[in-house]
């Protein structure tokens, strides 16, 4: 480490690749332009078969590649990178989607924001559409009294500076998310039970319960190719399944007990309407995925409840 690096906390940038070679290579090229001098880049490859690992080694030999033998999903895949970075002495972890182009000052601004607030656990910034560079995808999420986590803040808005002030959110997406080492030590990483979807929402909830805040800074920016919050009909049956399953698990874990019954009734009504609509449009695979997701979610809730009772010692009167 040179003298300049010694003045900056060590940031491990972790991105997850699954048969996304071209996107990942473009993302890594943008990371080469960062102005932050103390970054270590880690690519976790989730069993890709498109030659991603060899292409990354050829073009970016300085990048660390962790090769999983199979697709471990989003949560377990990133946890592999988090564990590695923690063991290597990371001061901060930057979770980063691989289909992004990162603004050169982004990491510097994220770290500056994190260091300026003692109890901040997560920091994120402005996410723009890659195809529409001045249009926002998200800067955070609204809270919702029924679903706890609401729609994206700023989605589809042209950026005119309307979100140019730092502020805290209860929930944010993890397209890029700076995580303090202390938070990882206290709360841990993603809950791998989620596999795909709601893993970042659950993480946000756990971080806030531990007494940390979640900060948005307008000075950190990137451009994302992915479809955040797109029409549900654009999703594969697998994604329908996990969205449906994981939402009910998240609600059970985080909704107030008094509200959960009402919330779950609304949830079941919403998904029943969705299933009927999908059947009407003859998208039977998607309807089946919704139904299986509801069943799996309720089953997980029942198992959690049973395990909780079993682990509680009996107290005789």
C-alpha positions, 0 to 999 in steps of 0.5 A, spaced: 500 500 500 502 506 498 502 513 502 496 515 498 492 509 499 494 509 507 490 515 508 483 512 505 479 506 508 480 499 504 474 498 500 472 491 497 468 492 491 464 486 490 460 484 484 456 478 482 456 475 475 452 469 472 453 468 465 453 476 464 460 476 461 459 482 457 456 486 462 461 485 467 467 486 463 463 493 461 462 494 469 469 493 470 472 497 465 468 503 469 471 501 475 478 502 472 476 510 472 474 510 479 478 516 483 478 512 489 485 510 491 484 504 495 479 499 492 480 491 491 475 489 486 472 482 487 467 478 482 463 472 485 462 468 479 456 463 480 457 457 476 457 461 469 458 457 463 459 463 458 467 464 459 466 469 464 472 467 468 477 466 463 475 473 460 475 477 466 482 474 468 485 476 461 482 483 461 483 485 468 488 480 471 488 485 477 481 483 479 480 477 484 475 472 482 471 467 486 468 461 482 462 458 485 461 451 482 454 452 481 449 458 482 448 459 489 443 465 488 443 472 489 444 472 497 449 466 498 453 469 492 454 475 495 455 472 502 461 469 499 464 475 497 462 479 503 466 473 507 472 473 503 472 481 503 471 481 511 477 476 512 482 480 508 480 486 512 475 490 508 473 497 512 467 497 507 464 493 502 461 495 496 455 491 493 455 492 486 450 490 480 454 487 474 450 491 469 452 498 471 457 503 469 459 507 475 461 514 476 468 515 477 467 519 484 462 514 486 466 510 491 469 517 494 462 520 495 459 514 498 465 513 503 465 521 505 458 520 506 459 514 511 464 517 515 460 523 516 455 520 520 457 515 526 451 511 526 450 510 518 450 503 516 448 503 509 450 508 504 447 509 497 446 514 491 443 516 485 441 510 480 440 512 473 437 508 467 443 506 462 439 507 456 436 514 459 442 517 462 438 523 465 432 519 468 432 516 475 431 509 476 431 510 484 434 514 490 431 510 495 424 507 497 418 509 500 415 506 506 408 503 506 404 502 512 401 496 509 407 492 505 412 496 509 416 497 503 413 501 498 415 504 491 421 506 488 423 514 490 424 518 483 423 512 478 422 515 471 423 522 473 428 526 469 433 529 474 433 536 475 436 536 482 430 534 486 433 529 490 440 533 491 440 533 498 442 527 503 437 524 507 435 517 510 430 512 508 428 506 511 429 501 505 433 502 499 435 497 493 442 494 493 444 496 486 450 499 489 450 499 497 456 501 501 456 497 507 460 498 514 465 493 516 462 494 523 455 493 520 457 486 517 460 484 524 454 486 528 448 484 523 451 479 518 450 479 511 444 477 506 439 472 509 441 466 504 434 463 505 431 468 500 435 466 494 433 471 490 428 478 491 427 481 498 434 479 501 436 487 500 429 489 504 430 484 509 437 486 510 435 493 511 430 491 516 435 488 520 440 493 520 435 498 522 433 494 528 440 494 530 440 501 531 443 503 524 441 508 519 441 508 511 443 514 508 442 516 500 447 521 498 446 525 491 453 525 489 454 518 488 451 516 481 451 510 477 447 507 470 444 501 471 441 497 465 437 492 469 429 493 469 428 495 477 420 494 478 418 493 471 412 490 469 410 483 473 408 480 466 416 481 464 418 476 469 420 469 468 416 464 472 422 463 477 422 470 479 414 470 480 415 464 485 421 468 489 417 475 489 411 471 491 414 467 496 419 472 499 414 477 500 410 474 505 416 471 509 419 478 509 412 481 512 412 475 517 418 477 520 418 485 520 410 487 520 408 488 527 404 482 530 397 486 530 398 488 523 400 481 520 393 478 519 390 484 516 397 485 512 397 477 510 389 477 508 391 483 503 397 480 500 393 473 499 387 477 496 392 481 491 395 475 489 389 471 488 387 477 483 394 476 480 393 469 479 386 469 476 388 475 471 394 470 469 389 465 468 385 469 464 391 471 459 393 464 459 400 465 462 399 458 466 406 457 468 406 464 471 400 463 475 402 456 477 409 460 480 404 465 484 400 459 487 407 455 489 410 462 491 404 463 496 404 455 498 412 456 499 411 462 503 406 460 508 410 453 509 416 457 511 412 461 516 409 455 519 416 452 520 419 458 523 413 458 528 414 451 529 421 452 530 421 458 534 416 454 539 420 448 539 426 452 541 422 456 547 424 452 554 417 450 557 416 453 564 411 449 568 406 453 573 
